[in-house]
Amino acid sequence: EIRDEAFIPILSEMTGDSSFWVRQNASKALRQIGSAGHDMLRSLANNPDDLFAAESAAESLHRLERFQRRSSAGARA
């Protein structure tokens, strides 16, 4: 797991890689970094210039939101 914000620039670049697995793992790492990584994912998801990065970031944000909904529902139970 990568949780250091210093890796955000290289991970954001990797979300545009031609390999699906590289994109997926870079997005996952950004998600795991925390709020700074989440902010980068939001920025990448809204970037029409790099559709690979945008798609990967949007999918990762969707997974994050789904996890947060489950966590908050579990906390209320």
Disulfide bonds with the S-S distance in Angstrom:
none
